[in-house]
Amino acid sequence: MIEHIAILKFKSSTSKEQKDLVIHRLKDLVEEIEAIIEIQIGFNFSERNQGFDIGVTAKFEDRKNLEIFLFHPAHQNVVSFAKQIGLIETITVDFWI
C-alpha cells in the first residue's frame, strides 16, 4: 500500500472560505476516483507550519492507482482551482506502508 502526503501553502490573500472549498473538493474525490482507498484533509495548526495551510494524506493500493489519482481529471480540476485561488507551493511525499 502507498501513503501519499501533500502539504499546501497559499498566498496570504487566499481566504479561509476558499481554502475550505479546496478541502471540500479534495474530500469529494473519494467518491469520484475509485483508486483512492482513503483520504484525510485538514487545516494545519502546527506552530512549526512554515506557512503551509492544508495537509492531505491518501492511501492507494499501488503506484498504478496513485498515478490514476494524480492524473485523473477530477483531481486536476481541484489542483487548477487551488492554483487559481492562490496555491503557491506544495510538498509531496509518497512511500510504501
PDB file as gemmi writes it, atoms N, CA and C in Angstrom:
CRYST1    1.000    1.000    1.000  90.00  90.00  90.00 P 1                      
ATOM      1  N   MET A   1       0.854  -1.173   0.000  1.00  0.00           N  
ATOM      2  CA  MET A   1       0.000   0.000   0.000  1.00  0.00           C  
ATOM      3  C   MET A   1       0.901   1.238   0.000  1.00  0.00           C  
ATOM      4  N   ILE A   2       0.413   2.312  -0.594  1.00  0.00           N  
ATOM      5  CA  ILE A   2       1.149   3.572  -0.675  1.00  0.00           C  
ATOM      6  C   ILE A   2       0.438   4.655   0.118  1.00  0.00           C  
ATOM      7  N   GLU A   3       1.225   5.409   0.867  1.00  0.00           N  
ATOM      8  CA  GLU A   3       0.740   6.595   1.573  1.00  0.00           C  
ATOM      9  C   GLU A   3       1.222   7.803   0.782  1.00  0.00           C  
ATOM     10  N   HIS A   4       0.296   8.668   0.426  1.00  0.00           N  
ATOM     11  CA  HIS A   4       0.581   9.912  -0.303  1.00  0.00           C  
ATOM     12  C   HIS A   4       0.304  11.061   0.661  1.00  0.00           C  
ATOM     13  N   ILE A   5       1.304  11.907   0.875  1.00  0.00           N  
ATOM     14  CA  ILE A   5       1.150  13.061   1.756  1.00  0.00           C  
ATOM     15  C   ILE A   5       1.439  14.315   0.953  1.00  0.00           C  
ATOM     16  N   ALA A   6       0.584  15.309   1.088  1.00  0.00           N  
ATOM     17  CA  ALA A   6       0.814  16.604   0.444  1.00  0.00           C  
ATOM     18  C   ALA A   6       0.492  17.703   1.444  1.00  0.00           C  
ATOM     19  N   ILE A   7       1.323  18.735   1.461  1.00  0.00           N  
ATOM     20  CA  ILE A   7       1.012  19.918   2.257  1.00  0.00           C  
ATOM     21  C   ILE A   7       0.982  21.107   1.310  1.00  0.00           C  
ATOM     22  N   LEU A   8      -0.003  21.969   1.526  1.00  0.00           N  
ATOM     23  CA  LEU A   8      -0.295  23.048   0.587  1.00  0.00           C  
ATOM     24  C   LEU A   8      -0.117  24.403   1.252  1.00  0.00           C  
ATOM     25  N   LYS A   9       0.515  25.308   0.523  1.00  0.00           N  
ATOM     26  CA  LYS A   9       0.708  26.677   1.009  1.00  0.00           C  
ATOM     27  C   LYS A   9       0.021  27.627   0.032  1.00  0.00           C  
ATOM     28  N   PHE A  10      -0.762  28.555   0.598  1.00  0.00           N  
ATOM     29  CA  PHE A  10      -1.500  29.526  -0.199  1.00  0.00           C  
ATOM     30  C   PHE A  10      -1.002  30.936   0.084  1.00  0.00           C  
ATOM     31  N   LYS A  11      -1.277  31.836  -0.836  1.00  0.00           N  
ATOM     32  CA  LYS A  11      -0.994  33.254  -0.628  1.00  0.00           C  
ATOM     33  C   LYS A  11      -1.772  33.738   0.594  1.00  0.00           C  
ATOM     34  N   SER A  12      -1.255  34.766   1.247  1.00  0.00           N  
ATOM     35  CA  SER A  12      -1.951  35.311   2.413  1.00  0.00           C  
ATOM     36  C   SER A  12      -3.305  35.909   2.030  1.00  0.00           C  
ATOM     37  N   SER A  13      -3.491  36.248   0.766  1.00  0.00           N  
ATOM     38  CA  SER A  13      -4.763  36.812   0.313  1.00  0.00           C  
ATOM     39  C   SER A  13      -5.848  35.760   0.090  1.00  0.00           C  
ATOM     40  N   THR A  14      -5.480  34.479   0.133  1.00  0.00           N  
ATOM     41  CA  THR A  14      -6.465  33.412  -0.034  1.00  0.00           C  
ATOM     42  C   THR A  14      -7.296  33.310   1.242  1.00  0.00           C  
ATOM     43  N   SER A  15      -8.611  33.389   1.112  1.00  0.00           N  
ATOM     44  CA  SER A  15      -9.490  33.388   2.282  1.00  0.00           C  
ATOM     45  C   SER A  15      -9.672  31.978   2.848  1.00  0.00           C  
ATOM     46  N   LYS A  16     -10.096  31.930   4.105  1.00  0.00           N  
ATOM     47  CA  LYS A  16     -10.411  30.646   4.731  1.00  0.00           C  
ATOM     48  C   LYS A  16     -11.528  29.942   3.970  1.00  0.00           C  
ATOM     49  N   GLU A  17     -12.501  30.695   3.490  1.00  0.00           N  
ATOM     50  CA  GLU A  17     -13.613  30.119   2.733  1.00  0.00           C  
ATOM     51  C   GLU A  17     -13.108  29.448   1.456  1.00  0.00           C  
ATOM     52  N   GLN A  18     -12.151  30.070   0.789  1.00  0.00           N  
ATOM     53  CA  GLN A  18     -11.577  29.481  -0.421  1.00  0.00           C  
ATOM     54  C   GLN A  18     -10.824  28.196  -0.081  1.00  0.00           C  
ATOM     55  N   LYS A  19     -10.067  28.214   1.014  1.00  0.00           N  
ATOM     56  CA  LYS A  19      -9.352  27.007   1.442  1.00  0.00           C  
ATOM     57  C   LYS A  19     -10.337  25.913   1.844  1.00  0.00           C  
ATOM     58  N   ASP A  20     -11.447  26.303   2.496  1.00  0.00           N  
ATOM     59  CA  ASP A  20     -12.496  25.335   2.825  1.00  0.00           C  
ATOM     60  C   ASP A  20     -13.014  24.644   1.576  1.00  0.00           C  
ATOM     61  N   LEU A  21     -13.156  25.402   0.486  1.00  0.00           N  
ATOM     62  CA  LEU A  21     -13.612  24.817  -0.781  1.00  0.00           C  
ATOM     63  C   LEU A  21     -12.615  23.790  -1.305  1.00  0.00           C  
ATOM     64  N   VAL A  22     -11.330  24.092  -1.183  1.00  0.00           N  
ATOM     65  CA  VAL A  22     -10.312  23.128  -1.618  1.00  0.00           C  
ATOM     66  C   VAL A  22     -10.441  21.850  -0.802  1.00  0.00           C  
ATOM     67  N   ILE A  23     -10.563  21.983   0.512  1.00  0.00           N  
ATOM     68  CA  ILE A  23     -10.710  20.810   1.380  1.00  0.00           C  
ATOM     69  C   ILE A  23     -11.952  20.009   0.984  1.00  0.00           C  
ATOM     70  N   HIS A  24     -13.066  20.690   0.801  1.00  0.00           N  
ATOM     71  CA  HIS A  24     -14.312  20.018   0.425  1.00  0.00           C  
ATOM     72  C   HIS A  24     -14.150  19.274  -0.906  1.00  0.00           C  
ATOM     73  N   ARG A  25     -13.550  19.938  -1.884  1.00  0.00           N  
ATOM     74  CA  ARG A  25     -13.363  19.313  -3.208  1.00  0.00           C  
ATOM     75  C   ARG A  25     -12.420  18.118  -3.135  1.00  0.00           C  
ATOM     76  N   LEU A  26     -11.371  18.230  -2.330  1.00  0.00           N  
ATOM     77  CA  LEU A  26     -10.470  17.082  -2.176  1.00  0.00           C  
ATOM     78  C   LEU A  26     -11.176  15.912  -1.509  1.00  0.00           C  
ATOM     79  N   LYS A  27     -11.963  16.178  -0.477  1.00  0.00           N  
ATOM     80  CA  LYS A  27     -12.707  15.099   0.192  1.00  0.00           C  
ATOM     81  C   LYS A  27     -13.678  14.415  -0.756  1.00  0.00           C  
ATOM     82  N   ASP A  28     -14.283  15.175  -1.655  1.00  0.00           N  
ATOM     83  CA  ASP A  28     -15.235  14.613  -2.616  1.00  0.00           C  
ATOM     84  C   ASP A  28     -14.582  13.679  -3.631  1.00  0.00           C  
ATOM     85  N   LEU A  29     -13.261  13.776  -3.793  1.00  0.00           N  
ATOM     86  CA  LEU A  29     -12.577  12.938  -4.786  1.00  0.00           C  
ATOM     87  C   LEU A  29     -12.722  11.452  -4.490  1.00  0.00           C  
ATOM     88  N   VAL A  30     -12.879  11.091  -3.217  1.00  0.00           N  
ATOM     89  CA  VAL A  30     -13.023   9.678  -2.869  1.00  0.00           C  
ATOM     90  C   VAL A  30     -14.268   9.077  -3.538  1.00  0.00           C  
ATOM     91  N   GLU A  31     -15.271   9.907  -3.808  1.00  0.00           N  
ATOM     92  CA  GLU A  31     -16.487   9.445  -4.488  1.00  0.00           C  
ATOM     93  C   GLU A  31     -16.305   9.374  -6.003  1.00  0.00           C  
ATOM     94  N   GLU A  32     -15.316  10.098  -6.530  1.00  0.00           N  
ATOM     95  CA  GLU A  32     -15.125  10.180  -7.976  1.00  0.00           C  
ATOM     96  C   GLU A  32     -13.997   9.308  -8.507  1.00  0.00           C  
ATOM     97  N   ILE A  33     -13.015   9.009  -7.665  1.00  0.00           N  
ATOM     98  CA  ILE A  33     -11.836   8.272  -8.123  1.00  0.00           C  
ATOM     99  C   ILE A  33     -11.736   6.973  -7.335  1.00  0.00           C  
ATOM    100  N   GLU A  34     -12.033   5.874  -7.987  1.00  0.00           N  
ATOM    101  CA  GLU A  34     -12.054   4.570  -7.319  1.00  0.00           C  
ATOM    102  C   GLU A  34     -10.690   4.147  -6.798  1.00  0.00           C  
ATOM    103  N   ALA A  35      -9.623   4.706  -7.338  1.00  0.00           N  
ATOM    104  CA  ALA A  35      -8.269   4.321  -6.934  1.00  0.00           C  
ATOM    105  C   ALA A  35      -7.952   4.721  -5.499  1.00  0.00           C  
ATOM    106  N   ILE A  36      -8.701   5.656  -4.936  1.00  0.00           N  
ATOM    107  CA  ILE A  36      -8.451   6.126  -3.570  1.00  0.00           C  
ATOM    108  C   ILE A  36      -9.038   5.127  -2.573  1.00  0.00           C  
ATOM    109  N   ILE A  37      -8.194   4.626  -1.673  1.00  0.00           N  
ATOM    110  CA  ILE A  37      -8.678   3.766  -0.600  1.00  0.00           C  
ATOM    111  C   ILE A  37      -9.212   4.619   0.538  1.00  0.00           C  
ATOM    112  N   GLU A  38      -8.451   5.664   0.879  1.00  0.00           N  
ATOM    113  CA  GLU A  38      -8.814   6.540   2.000  1.00  0.00           C  
ATOM    114  C   GLU A  38      -8.159   7.894   1.778  1.00  0.00           C  
ATOM    115  N   ILE A  39      -8.840   8.953   2.189  1.00  0.00           N  
ATOM    116  CA  ILE A  39      -8.265  10.295   2.091  1.00  0.00           C  
ATOM    117  C   ILE A  39      -8.663  11.105   3.324  1.00  0.00           C  
ATOM    118  N   GLN A  40      -7.688  11.845   3.854  1.00  0.00           N  
ATOM    119  CA  GLN A  40      -7.903  12.711   5.020  1.00  0.00           C  
ATOM    120  C   GLN A  40      -7.344  14.093   4.668  1.00  0.00           C  
ATOM    121  N   ILE A  41      -8.059  15.139   4.991  1.00  0.00           N  
ATOM    122  CA  ILE A  41      -7.636  16.502   4.697  1.00  0.00           C  
ATOM    123  C   ILE A  41      -8.022  17.398   5.862  1.00  0.00           C  
ATOM    124  N   GLY A  42      -7.144  18.349   6.191  1.00  0.00           N  
ATOM    125  CA  GLY A  42      -7.491  19.301   7.233  1.00  0.00           C  
ATOM    126  C   GLY A  42      -6.530  20.472   7.277  1.00  0.00           C  
ATOM    127  N   PHE A  43      -6.908  21.471   8.089  1.00  0.00           N  
ATOM    128  CA  PHE A  43      -6.071  22.649   8.280  1.00  0.00           C  
ATOM    129  C   PHE A  43      -4.889  22.310   9.180  1.00  0.00           C  
ATOM    130  N   ASN A  44      -3.744  22.833   8.837  1.00  0.00           N  
ATOM    131  CA  ASN A  44      -2.525  22.648   9.611  1.00  0.00           C  
ATOM    132  C   ASN A  44      -2.516  23.645  10.765  1.00  0.00           C  
ATOM    133  N   PHE A  45      -2.495  23.159  12.004  1.00  0.00           N  
ATOM    134  CA  PHE A  45      -2.488  24.054  13.156  1.00  0.00           C  
ATOM    135  C   PHE A  45      -1.135  24.066  13.870  1.00  0.00           C  
ATOM    136  N   SER A  46      -0.144  23.375  13.323  1.00  0.00           N  
ATOM    137  CA  SER A  46       1.164  23.321  13.951  1.00  0.00           C  
ATOM    138  C   SER A  46       1.805  24.702  14.023  1.00  0.00           C  
ATOM    139  N   GLU A  47       2.461  24.983  15.128  1.00  0.00           N  
ATOM    140  CA  GLU A  47       3.194  26.235  15.265  1.00  0.00           C  
ATOM    141  C   GLU A  47       4.459  26.239  14.406  1.00  0.00           C  
ATOM    142  N   ARG A  48       4.853  25.069  13.908  1.00  0.00           N  
ATOM    143  CA  ARG A  48       6.029  24.936  13.044  1.00  0.00           C  
ATOM    144  C   ARG A  48       5.610  24.739  11.584  1.00  0.00           C  
ATOM    145  N   ASN A  49       4.498  25.311  11.183  1.00  0.00           N  
ATOM    146  CA  ASN A  49       3.895  25.027   9.875  1.00  0.00           C  
ATOM    147  C   ASN A  49       4.616  25.642   8.687  1.00  0.00           C  
ATOM    148  N   GLN A  50       5.540  26.568   8.910  1.00  0.00           N  
ATOM    149  CA  GLN A  50       6.299  27.216   7.843  1.00  0.00           C  
ATOM    150  C   GLN A  50       5.389  27.791   6.759  1.00  0.00           C  
ATOM    151  N   GLY A  51       4.183  28.190   7.159  1.00  0.00           N  
ATOM    152  CA  GLY A  51       3.249  28.819   6.230  1.00  0.00           C  
ATOM    153  C   GLY A  51       2.362  27.856   5.469  1.00  0.00           C  
ATOM    154  N   PHE A  52       2.522  26.546   5.680  1.00  0.00           N  
ATOM    155  CA  PHE A  52       1.692  25.574   4.974  1.00  0.00           C  
ATOM    156  C   PHE A  52       0.338  25.472   5.668  1.00  0.00           C  
ATOM    157  N   ASP A  53      -0.722  25.565   4.868  1.00  0.00           N  
ATOM    158  CA  ASP A  53      -2.082  25.728   5.368  1.00  0.00           C  
ATOM    159  C   ASP A  53      -2.876  24.429   5.519  1.00  0.00           C  
ATOM    160  N   ILE A  54      -2.708  23.515   4.577  1.00  0.00           N  
ATOM    161  CA  ILE A  54      -3.564  22.328   4.498  1.00  0.00           C  
ATOM    162  C   ILE A  54      -2.686  21.088   4.371  1.00  0.00           C  
ATOM    163  N   GLY A  55      -3.071  20.038   5.102  1.00  0.00           N  
ATOM    164  CA  GLY A  55      -2.412  18.742   4.976  1.00  0.00           C  
ATOM    165  C   GLY A  55      -3.354  17.726   4.365  1.00  0.00           C  
ATOM    166  N   VAL A  56      -2.798  16.850   3.518  1.00  0.00           N  
ATOM    167  CA  VAL A  56      -3.577  15.806   2.847  1.00  0.00           C  
ATOM    168  C   VAL A  56      -2.832  14.486   2.986  1.00  0.00           C  
ATOM    169  N   THR A  57      -3.549  13.439   3.360  1.00  0.00           N  
ATOM    170  CA  THR A  57      -2.995  12.089   3.282  1.00  0.00           C  
ATOM    171  C   THR A  57      -3.997  11.228   2.523  1.00  0.00           C  
ATOM    172  N   ALA A  58      -3.471  10.346   1.697  1.00  0.00           N  
ATOM    173  CA  ALA A  58      -4.333   9.433   0.943  1.00  0.00           C  
ATOM    174  C   ALA A  58      -3.619   8.095   0.811  1.00  0.00           C  
ATOM    175  N   LYS A  59      -4.401   7.037   0.779  1.00  0.00           N  
ATOM    176  CA  LYS A  59      -3.858   5.689   0.644  1.00  0.00           C  
ATOM    177  C   LYS A  59      -4.291   5.091  -0.691  1.00  0.00           C  
ATOM    178  N   PHE A  60      -3.336   4.357  -1.303  1.00  0.00           N  
ATOM    179  CA  PHE A  60      -3.567   3.700  -2.588  1.00  0.00           C  
ATOM    180  C   PHE A  60      -2.983   2.298  -2.543  1.00  0.00           C  
ATOM    181  N   GLU A  61      -3.585   1.401  -3.275  1.00  0.00           N  
ATOM    182  CA  GLU A  61      -3.130   0.011  -3.300  1.00  0.00           C  
ATOM    183  C   GLU A  61      -1.706  -0.110  -3.838  1.00  0.00           C  
ATOM    184  N   ASP A  62      -1.384   0.666  -4.882  1.00  0.00           N  
ATOM    185  CA  ASP A  62      -0.085   0.548  -5.529  1.00  0.00           C  
ATOM    186  C   ASP A  62       0.214   1.825  -6.317  1.00  0.00           C  
ATOM    187  N   ARG A  63       1.376   1.861  -6.958  1.00  0.00           N  
ATOM    188  CA  ARG A  63       1.787   3.052  -7.715  1.00  0.00           C  
ATOM    189  C   ARG A  63       0.853   3.321  -8.886  1.00  0.00           C  
ATOM    190  N   LYS A  64       0.343   2.277  -9.496  1.00  0.00           N  
ATOM    191  CA  LYS A  64      -0.586   2.456 -10.620  1.00  0.00           C  
ATOM    192  C   LYS A  64      -1.804   3.266 -10.176  1.00  0.00           C  
ATOM    193  N   ASN A  65      -2.364   2.920  -9.024  1.00  0.00           N  
ATOM    194  CA  ASN A  65      -3.539   3.643  -8.527  1.00  0.00           C  
ATOM    195  C   ASN A  65      -3.193   5.061  -8.081  1.00  0.00           C  
ATOM    196  N   LEU A  66      -1.988   5.255  -7.537  1.00  0.00           N  
ATOM    197  CA  LEU A  66      -1.536   6.611  -7.214  1.00  0.00           C  
ATOM    198  C   LEU A  66      -1.483   7.453  -8.488  1.00  0.00           C  
ATOM    199  N   GLU A  67      -0.925   6.893  -9.551  1.00  0.00           N  
ATOM    200  CA  GLU A  67      -0.838   7.610 -10.833  1.00  0.00           C  
ATOM    201  C   GLU A  67      -2.231   7.906 -11.400  1.00  0.00           C  
ATOM    202  N   ILE A  68      -3.144   6.964 -11.255  1.00  0.00           N  
ATOM    203  CA  ILE A  68      -4.527   7.199 -11.710  1.00  0.00           C  
ATOM    204  C   ILE A  68      -5.082   8.428 -11.001  1.00  0.00           C  
ATOM    205  N   PHE A  69      -4.882   8.488  -9.685  1.00  0.00           N  
ATOM    206  CA  PHE A  69      -5.337   9.626  -8.893  1.00  0.00           C  
ATOM    207  C   PHE A  69      -4.688  10.928  -9.347  1.00  0.00           C  
ATOM    208  N   LEU A  70      -3.361  10.920  -9.454  1.00  0.00           N  
ATOM    209  CA  LEU A  70      -2.632  12.154  -9.756  1.00  0.00           C  
ATOM    210  C   LEU A  70      -3.059  12.772 -11.081  1.00  0.00           C  
ATOM    211  N   PHE A  71      -3.340  11.934 -12.077  1.00  0.00           N  
ATOM    212  CA  PHE A  71      -3.650  12.442 -13.412  1.00  0.00           C  
ATOM    213  C   PHE A  71      -5.138  12.413 -13.749  1.00  0.00           C  
ATOM    214  N   HIS A  72      -5.950  12.012 -12.790  1.00  0.00           N  
ATOM    215  CA  HIS A  72      -7.400  11.968 -13.014  1.00  0.00           C  
ATOM    216  C   HIS A  72      -7.922  13.393 -13.227  1.00  0.00           C  
ATOM    217  N   PRO A  73      -8.813  13.589 -14.197  1.00  0.00           N  
ATOM    218  CA  PRO A  73      -9.353  14.931 -14.458  1.00  0.00           C  
ATOM    219  C   PRO A  73      -9.986  15.597 -13.242  1.00  0.00           C  
ATOM    220  N   ALA A  74     -10.639  14.833 -12.379  1.00  0.00           N  
ATOM    221  CA  ALA A  74     -11.271  15.418 -11.187  1.00  0.00           C  
ATOM    222  C   ALA A  74     -10.202  15.980 -10.241  1.00  0.00           C  
ATOM    223  N   HIS A  75      -9.109  15.254 -10.064  1.00  0.00           N  
ATOM    224  CA  HIS A  75      -8.015  15.752  -9.228  1.00  0.00           C  
ATOM    225  C   HIS A  75      -7.358  16.964  -9.871  1.00  0.00           C  
ATOM    226  N   GLN A  76      -7.140  16.895 -11.164  1.00  0.00           N  
ATOM    227  CA  GLN A  76      -6.529  18.021 -11.875  1.00  0.00           C  
ATOM    228  C   GLN A  76      -7.397  19.282 -11.786  1.00  0.00           C  
ATOM    229  N   ASN A  77      -8.718  19.107 -11.763  1.00  0.00           N  
ATOM    230  CA  ASN A  77      -9.623  20.255 -11.600  1.00  0.00           C  
ATOM    231  C   ASN A  77      -9.438  20.907 -10.232  1.00  0.00           C  
ATOM    232  N   VAL A  78      -9.269  20.102  -9.189  1.00  0.00           N  
ATOM    233  CA  VAL A  78      -9.044  20.654  -7.850  1.00  0.00           C  
ATOM    234  C   VAL A  78      -7.702  21.387  -7.814  1.00  0.00           C  
ATOM    235  N   VAL A  79      -6.677  20.802  -8.417  1.00  0.00           N  
ATOM    236  CA  VAL A  79      -5.361  21.443  -8.466  1.00  0.00           C  
ATOM    237  C   VAL A  79      -5.461  22.787  -9.184  1.00  0.00           C  
ATOM    238  N   SER A  80      -6.154  22.809 -10.311  1.00  0.00           N  
ATOM    239  CA  SER A  80      -6.319  24.056 -11.067  1.00  0.00           C  
ATOM    240  C   SER A  80      -7.046  25.108 -10.245  1.00  0.00           C  
ATOM    241  N   PHE A  81      -8.109  24.706  -9.554  1.00  0.00           N  
ATOM    242  CA  PHE A  81      -8.852  25.633  -8.704  1.00  0.00           C  
ATOM    243  C   PHE A  81      -7.953  26.181  -7.600  1.00  0.00           C  
ATOM    244  N   ALA A  82      -7.185  25.291  -6.948  1.00  0.00           N  
ATOM    245  CA  ALA A  82      -6.296  25.723  -5.872  1.00  0.00           C  
ATOM    246  C   ALA A  82      -5.283  26.746  -6.383  1.00  0.00           C  
ATOM    247  N   LYS A  83      -4.756  26.531  -7.565  1.00  0.00           N  
ATOM    248  CA  LYS A  83      -3.814  27.491  -8.148  1.00  0.00           C  
ATOM    249  C   LYS A  83      -4.500  28.821  -8.446  1.00  0.00           C  
ATOM    250  N   GLN A  84      -5.722  28.763  -8.922  1.00  0.00           N  
ATOM    251  CA  GLN A  84      -6.464  29.991  -9.230  1.00  0.00           C  
ATOM    252  C   GLN A  84      -6.689  30.837  -7.981  1.00  0.00           C  
ATOM    253  N   ILE A  85      -6.907  30.198  -6.841  1.00  0.00           N  
ATOM    254  CA  ILE A  85      -7.193  30.962  -5.622  1.00  0.00           C  
ATOM    255  C   ILE A  85      -5.938  31.294  -4.819  1.00  0.00           C  
ATOM    256  N   GLY A  86      -4.766  30.838  -5.282  1.00  0.00           N  
ATOM    257  CA  GLY A  86      -3.548  31.274  -4.628  1.00  0.00           C  
ATOM    258  C   GLY A  86      -2.594  30.207  -4.122  1.00  0.00           C  
ATOM    259  N   LEU A  87      -2.729  28.959  -4.556  1.00  0.00           N  
ATOM    260  CA  LEU A  87      -1.758  27.930  -4.176  1.00  0.00           C  
ATOM    261  C   LEU A  87      -0.383  28.343  -4.693  1.00  0.00           C  
ATOM    262  N   ILE A  88       0.598  28.423  -3.789  1.00  0.00           N  
ATOM    263  CA  ILE A  88       1.930  28.853  -4.214  1.00  0.00           C  
ATOM    264  C   ILE A  88       2.997  27.782  -4.043  1.00  0.00           C  
ATOM    265  N   GLU A  89       2.733  26.773  -3.210  1.00  0.00           N  
ATOM    266  CA  GLU A  89       3.731  25.727  -3.011  1.00  0.00           C  
ATOM    267  C   GLU A  89       3.071  24.456  -2.500  1.00  0.00           C  
ATOM    268  N   THR A  90       3.605  23.327  -2.948  1.00  0.00           N  
ATOM    269  CA  THR A  90       3.159  22.020  -2.478  1.00  0.00           C  
ATOM    270  C   THR A  90       4.381  21.165  -2.204  1.00  0.00           C  
ATOM    271  N   ILE A  91       4.371  20.472  -1.093  1.00  0.00           N  
ATOM    272  CA  ILE A  91       5.387  19.459  -0.807  1.00  0.00           C  
ATOM    273  C   ILE A  91       4.666  18.115  -0.781  1.00  0.00           C  
ATOM    274  N   THR A  92       5.236  17.143  -1.475  1.00  0.00           N  
ATOM    275  CA  THR A  92       4.614  15.834  -1.578  1.00  0.00           C  
ATOM    276  C   THR A  92       5.602  14.753  -1.166  1.00  0.00           C  
ATOM    277  N   VAL A  93       5.103  13.765  -0.441  1.00  0.00           N  
ATOM    278  CA  VAL A  93       5.883  12.586  -0.070  1.00  0.00           C  
ATOM    279  C   VAL A  93       5.018  11.370  -0.365  1.00  0.00           C  
ATOM    280  N   ASP A  94       5.590  10.399  -1.063  1.00  0.00           N  
ATOM    281  CA  ASP A  94       4.911   9.129  -1.339  1.00  0.00           C  
ATOM    282  C   ASP A  94       5.813   8.003  -0.854  1.00  0.00           C  
ATOM    283  N   PHE A  95       5.226   7.057  -0.090  1.00  0.00           N  
ATOM    284  CA  PHE A  95       6.034   5.947   0.390  1.00  0.00           C  
ATOM    285  C   PHE A  95       5.187   4.706   0.589  1.00  0.00           C  
ATOM    286  N   TRP A  96       5.869   3.548   0.568  1.00  0.00           N  
ATOM    287  CA  TRP A  96       5.207   2.267   0.794  1.00  0.00           C  
ATOM    288  C   TRP A  96       4.949   2.082   2.286  1.00  0.00           C  
ATOM    289  N   ILE A  97       3.771   1.565   2.625  1.00  0.00           N  
ATOM    290  CA  ILE A  97       3.477   1.232   4.017  1.00  0.00           C  
ATOM    291  C   ILE A  97       3.094  -0.243   4.119  1.00  0.00           C  
TER     292      ILE A  97                                                      
END                                                                             
